[in-house]
């Protein structure tokens, strides 16, 4: 199933939020034309749109209440973070929202050249982390009226592409950048706790090992997707090893996911790996720039880490991929087609995750006017 837009705008990411009911899955898409579209899968009909934001929408964070399906959508748009309360009474009847409908507008960075890249909401919903073009990583406390930004004391030497909170660690997050560095922070103290620098491959690659995507599983395993076609997996911060017969390790004072001795590199593509996400059962989903989608299992103990690819497939409708999102029922892959129009391709596992995964391929079933 492919969701398309008539605008000549590529899509950089998708965001899914699967509520605790099997019949409902929300998906939102963002593009460089300053627009967002929301869908209720498996329907390809747009249920709500946000337009005219003035800048490229680089990231989406969506939180939904299972009680009443009310949703709050945070958008990274240029140097600002915008909040839309989708089911707020005043705008509930509007199918197309605009900047004037935003409930909150935060000026996160200073200067037009320092744009936001990724937003991330903490599991508690209290904090929102951000990353920027000039390497800054910061946090905003969403429960305070001022919502002041709190940058970390250490920044990346180049673009900070991604930032993620670490599950079960209330004050810790990790970021990745084009300086090939992973930085681990105590964000309440704005302090750097640990760092890991990506090691170039041997033999050397023509492509620098930029970090394009970072994912952290519920168990505390980290995956960094690299521009040279590799992924780096770090298991030092995992809560418990899935290896049979192993005793559950004692919880450490801080997350140790960047520990060199508990990591490994795996070559999974010939070109950039642009997206990664952990599935609810702990498997890792990855996608390359040219559309090689794959799922991997990660096993580890005190002596080694092993990554095994259990299936792979080719994206059909996208010319280039930029992001993926997962829920219990769907895999969504975003990018653009040969005509540079934004597309999202939806994959639906039929009976678990297996080689005979059914791909819904209803291309161009829904076109939205911009």
C-alpha positions as CSV (number, residue, x, y, z in Angstrom):
1,X,0.0,0.0,0.0
2,X,1.5,3.3,-1.0
3,X,0.3,6.7,0.2
4,X,1.2,9.5,-2.2
5,X,1.2,13.3,-2.4
6,X,0.8,15.3,-5.6
7,X,3.3,17.9,-4.4
8,X,6.9,17.6,-5.6
9,X,8.0,17.0,-2.1
10,X,10.0,14.2,-0.6
11,X,9.0,12.6,2.7
12,X,11.7,12.5,5.3
13,X,10.0,10.5,8.0
14,X,6.8,8.8,9.2
15,X,5.6,8.3,12.7
16,X,3.1,5.6,13.9
17,X,1.4,5.4,17.2
18,X,-0.4,2.1,17.9
19,X,-3.0,2.5,20.6
20,X,-3.8,-0.5,22.8
21,X,-6.5,-1.8,20.5
22,X,-5.8,-4.0,17.5
23,X,-8.2,-2.1,15.2
24,X,-6.5,1.3,15.2
25,X,-3.2,2.5,14.0
26,X,-2.4,6.1,13.3
27,X,0.3,7.2,10.8
28,X,1.5,10.7,10.1
29,X,3.8,11.8,7.3
30,X,5.9,14.9,6.9
31,X,7.5,16.5,3.9
32,X,9.8,19.3,2.8
33,X,6.8,21.3,1.6
34,X,5.9,22.2,5.2
35,X,2.9,19.8,5.4
36,X,1.8,16.8,7.5
37,X,-0.9,14.2,6.7
38,X,-2.6,11.8,9.1
39,X,-4.1,8.4,8.2
40,X,-5.9,5.6,10.0
41,X,-4.5,2.4,8.6
42,X,-5.4,0.3,6.7
43,X,-7.3,3.2,5.0
44,X,-5.3,5.4,2.6
45,X,-7.7,8.3,3.0
46,X,-6.2,11.4,4.6
47,X,-8.2,12.1,7.9
48,X,-6.4,15.3,8.7
49,X,-3.7,17.6,7.2
50,X,-1.5,20.4,8.5
51,X,-0.3,22.8,5.8
52,X,1.4,26.2,5.4
53,X,4.0,25.8,8.1
54,X,6.6,27.9,6.2
55,X,9.5,25.5,6.6
56,X,10.4,21.9,6.1
57,X,8.9,19.6,8.7
58,X,11.9,17.5,9.8
59,X,10.5,15.4,12.6
60,X,7.2,14.3,14.2
61,X,6.4,13.2,17.8
62,X,2.9,12.0,18.4
63,X,1.4,11.0,21.8
64,X,-2.0,9.5,22.0
65,X,-4.2,8.8,25.0
66,X,-5.8,5.3,24.8
67,X,-8.8,6.5,26.9
68,X,-10.2,9.0,24.4
69,X,-8.0,8.8,21.3
70,X,-6.9,12.4,21.8
71,X,-3.6,13.2,20.3
72,X,-0.8,15.8,20.6
73,X,1.6,16.2,17.7
74,X,4.9,18.0,18.1
75,X,6.5,19.0,14.8
76,X,10.1,20.2,14.2
77,X,9.8,23.0,11.7
78,X,12.9,25.0,10.9
79,X,14.1,26.4,14.2
80,X,10.8,25.9,16.0
81,X,8.8,23.1,17.7
82,X,5.1,23.3,17.0
83,X,2.4,21.6,19.1
84,X,-1.0,20.6,17.6
85,X,-3.7,19.2,19.8
86,X,-5.5,17.3,17.0
87,X,-8.7,16.6,18.9
88,X,-9.0,20.0,20.7
89,X,-12.6,21.2,20.6
90,X,-11.8,24.4,18.7
91,X,-10.2,22.5,15.8
92,X,-11.8,19.1,15.9
93,X,-14.1,19.9,12.9
94,X,-11.3,21.2,10.7
95,X,-9.8,18.8,8.2
96,X,-7.0,21.1,7.3
97,X,-5.0,22.9,10.0
98,X,-2.5,25.7,9.6
99,X,0.1,27.4,11.7
100,X,-2.6,29.5,13.4
101,X,-4.1,26.3,14.9
102,X,-0.9,25.5,16.8
103,X,-1.4,25.3,20.5
104,X,2.2,26.1,21.2
105,X,5.2,27.5,19.3
106,X,8.6,27.1,20.8
107,X,11.7,28.9,19.4
108,X,14.2,26.1,20.2
109,X,17.3,27.3,18.4
110,X,18.9,30.7,17.7
111,X,19.7,31.7,14.1
112,X,18.1,30.6,10.9
113,X,21.0,28.3,10.0
114,X,20.6,26.2,13.1
115,X,17.5,24.0,12.2
116,X,16.1,21.2,14.2
117,X,16.6,17.6,12.9
118,X,14.9,15.2,15.3
119,X,12.5,15.4,18.2
120,X,12.0,12.6,20.7
121,X,9.5,12.3,23.6
122,X,10.5,10.6,26.8
123,X,8.5,7.6,28.0
124,X,7.1,9.7,30.9
125,X,5.9,12.3,28.3
126,X,7.5,15.0,30.5
127,X,10.5,15.8,28.4
128,X,11.2,16.4,24.7
129,X,14.7,16.1,23.3
130,X,16.0,17.7,20.2
131,X,19.0,17.7,17.8
132,X,20.2,20.4,15.5
133,X,22.3,21.1,12.4
134,X,25.1,22.7,14.4
135,X,25.5,19.6,16.6
136,X,23.5,20.7,19.7
137,X,21.5,18.2,21.8
138,X,19.0,19.6,24.3
139,X,15.9,18.9,26.3
140,X,12.7,20.8,27.0
141,X,10.6,20.1,30.1
142,X,7.0,20.1,28.7
143,X,5.4,20.3,32.1
144,X,6.7,23.8,32.9
145,X,5.0,26.9,31.6
146,X,8.1,28.5,30.2
147,X,9.3,25.3,28.4
148,X,12.8,26.6,28.4
149,X,15.4,24.7,26.3
150,X,18.3,23.1,28.2
151,X,21.3,22.3,25.9
152,X,23.9,19.7,26.8
153,X,27.3,21.0,27.7
154,X,29.0,18.8,25.0
155,X,27.9,19.0,21.4
156,X,28.7,17.1,18.2
157,X,31.4,18.4,16.0
158,X,29.0,18.3,13.0
159,X,25.3,17.8,12.4
160,X,23.5,15.9,15.1
161,X,21.1,13.7,13.2
162,X,19.2,11.9,15.9
163,X,18.5,11.7,19.6
164,X,16.7,9.1,21.7
165,X,15.7,8.6,25.3
166,X,16.9,5.4,27.0
167,X,14.1,3.3,28.3
168,X,14.0,2.7,32.1
169,X,16.7,5.4,32.5
170,X,14.7,8.5,33.6
171,X,17.5,11.0,33.1
172,X,19.5,9.6,30.2
173,X,19.5,9.9,26.4
174,X,21.8,9.2,23.5
175,X,22.5,11.1,20.3
176,X,24.3,10.3,17.0
177,X,25.8,12.7,14.5
178,X,27.7,13.2,11.2
179,X,30.9,13.3,13.3
180,X,30.5,9.5,13.6
181,X,30.1,9.9,17.4
182,X,27.5,8.5,19.8
183,X,27.1,10.7,22.9
184,X,25.4,9.5,26.1
185,X,24.1,12.2,28.5
186,X,22.6,12.7,31.9
187,X,20.2,15.4,30.6
188,X,19.1,16.6,34.0
189,X,22.8,17.5,34.7
190,X,23.5,18.4,31.0
191,X,26.6,16.2,31.5
192,X,28.3,13.7,29.1
193,X,28.4,10.2,30.6
194,X,30.0,8.2,27.9
195,X,31.0,8.4,24.2
196,X,31.6,6.0,21.4
197,X,33.4,6.9,18.1
198,X,32.5,4.7,15.1
199,X,35.5,2.8,13.8
200,X,36.0,3.0,10.0
201,X,35.7,-0.3,8.2
202,X,38.7,-2.4,7.1
203,X,39.3,-2.2,4.2
204,X,38.4,1.5,4.1
205,X,35.1,2.6,2.4
206,X,34.7,5.5,0.0
207,X,31.9,6.7,2.3
208,X,32.4,8.2,5.8
209,X,30.6,6.4,8.6
210,X,28.2,9.1,9.4
211,X,25.5,8.1,11.9
212,X,22.1,8.6,10.1
213,X,19.7,6.8,12.5
214,X,19.8,5.7,16.1
215,X,17.3,3.3,17.8
216,X,17.2,2.0,21.3
217,X,15.1,-1.1,22.2
218,X,12.9,-1.4,25.3
219,X,15.6,-3.8,26.7
220,X,18.3,-1.1,26.3
221,X,20.1,-2.4,23.1
222,X,21.2,0.4,20.8
223,X,21.5,0.3,17.0
224,X,23.3,3.0,14.9
225,X,22.7,3.0,11.2
226,X,25.7,4.2,9.2
227,X,26.2,5.8,5.8
228,X,28.8,3.2,4.8
229,X,26.2,0.4,4.8
230,X,26.9,-1.0,8.3
231,X,25.1,-1.0,11.6
232,X,26.7,-0.9,15.0
233,X,24.9,-2.8,17.8
234,X,25.7,-2.1,21.4
235,X,24.4,-4.5,24.1
236,X,26.3,-3.2,27.2
237,X,23.2,-1.5,28.5
238,X,20.7,-4.3,28.0
239,X,18.6,-5.2,31.0
240,X,19.0,-8.9,30.4
241,X,20.6,-11.2,27.9
242,X,18.3,-13.3,25.7
243,X,20.9,-16.1,25.7
244,X,19.6,-19.3,27.4
245,X,20.9,-20.2,30.8
246,X,22.3,-16.7,31.6
247,X,21.6,-15.1,34.9
248,X,20.0,-11.7,34.7
249,X,22.8,-9.1,35.2
250,X,22.7,-6.7,38.1
251,X,21.4,-3.2,37.1
252,X,24.3,-0.8,36.7
253,X,24.3,2.8,38.1
254,X,24.2,4.2,34.6
255,X,23.4,2.8,31.1
256,X,26.5,1.2,29.5
257,X,25.2,0.8,26.0
258,X,28.2,2.4,24.4
259,X,30.7,0.0,26.0
260,X,33.1,-1.0,23.2
261,X,33.5,-4.6,24.4
262,X,29.8,-5.2,24.1
263,X,29.3,-4.0,20.6
264,X,29.7,-5.3,17.0
265,X,29.6,-4.1,13.4
266,X,27.6,-5.8,10.7
267,X,27.6,-4.9,7.0
268,X,24.0,-5.1,5.8
269,X,23.9,-3.0,2.6
270,X,26.2,-1.7,-0.1
271,X,24.9,1.9,0.3
272,X,23.8,4.0,3.3
273,X,21.5,2.5,5.9
274,X,19.2,5.4,6.4
275,X,16.7,4.1,8.9
276,X,16.4,1.7,11.8
277,X,13.7,0.8,14.3
278,X,13.1,-1.9,16.9
279,X,9.9,-3.9,16.6
280,X,7.8,-4.6,19.7
281,X,9.4,-8.0,20.1
282,X,12.9,-6.7,20.1
283,X,13.9,-7.4,16.5
284,X,15.7,-4.7,14.5
285,X,14.2,-3.4,11.2
286,X,16.5,-1.5,8.8
287,X,16.3,0.0,5.4
288,X,18.9,1.3,3.0
289,X,18.7,4.4,0.9
290,X,17.8,2.4,-2.2
291,X,15.1,0.3,-0.5
292,X,16.5,-2.9,0.9
293,X,14.3,-3.6,3.9
294,X,15.5,-6.2,6.4
295,X,14.8,-7.6,9.8
296,X,17.5,-8.9,12.2
297,X,17.6,-10.8,15.4
298,X,20.3,-9.8,18.0
299,X,21.7,-12.4,20.4
300,X,24.4,-11.7,22.9
301,X,26.2,-12.9,26.0
302,X,29.3,-11.8,27.9
303,X,31.6,-13.0,25.2
304,X,30.0,-12.0,21.8
305,X,27.2,-10.2,20.0
306,X,25.6,-11.9,17.0
307,X,23.3,-10.2,14.4
308,X,21.4,-12.5,12.1
309,X,19.2,-11.3,9.2
310,X,16.0,-13.4,9.2
311,X,14.4,-11.9,6.1
312,X,14.8,-9.1,3.6
313,X,12.8,-7.5,0.8
314,X,12.9,-4.7,-1.7
315,X,10.8,-1.6,-1.5
316,X,8.7,-1.4,-4.7
317,X,7.3,2.2,-5.1
318,X,10.0,4.4,-3.6
319,X,13.0,5.6,-5.5
320,X,14.9,6.6,-2.3
321,X,14.0,5.9,1.3
322,X,14.5,8.3,4.2
323,X,12.8,6.7,7.2
324,X,10.8,3.8,8.7
325,X,8.3,3.4,11.5
326,X,6.9,0.2,13.1
327,X,3.9,-0.8,15.2
328,X,2.5,-4.2,16.1
329,X,0.6,-4.5,12.8
330,X,2.4,-2.3,10.3
331,X,5.8,-1.3,8.9
332,X,5.8,2.1,7.2
333,X,8.6,3.2,4.9
334,X,8.9,6.8,3.8
335,X,10.7,8.5,0.9
336,X,10.0,9.7,-2.6
337,X,9.3,8.1,-6.0
338,X,11.0,8.7,-9.4
339,X,8.9,11.8,-9.9
340,X,10.1,13.2,-6.5
341,X,6.7,13.0,-5.0
342,X,6.5,11.9,-1.4
343,X,5.4,8.3,-0.7
344,X,4.9,6.0,2.2
345,X,4.9,2.3,1.5
346,X,3.0,0.1,4.1
347,X,4.0,-3.5,4.8
348,X,1.7,-5.8,6.8
349,X,3.0,-9.1,8.2
350,X,0.4,-11.8,7.6
351,X,1.5,-14.6,9.9
352,X,4.3,-13.3,12.1
353,X,7.5,-12.1,10.5
354,X,8.5,-14.4,7.8
355,X,9.7,-14.7,4.2
356,X,6.1,-14.8,2.9
357,X,5.3,-11.3,4.3
358,X,2.5,-9.8,2.4
359,X,3.2,-6.4,0.9
360,X,0.2,-4.3,0.2
361,X,1.0,-2.5,-3.0
362,X,-1.9,-0.3,-4.0
363,X,0.1,2.5,-5.5
364,X,-1.3,6.0,-5.7
365,X,-4.6,5.0,-4.1
366,X,-4.9,8.3,-2.3
367,X,-3.6,11.7,-3.6
368,X,-3.8,14.8,-1.5
369,X,-3.8,18.2,-3.1
370,X,-1.3,20.8,-1.8
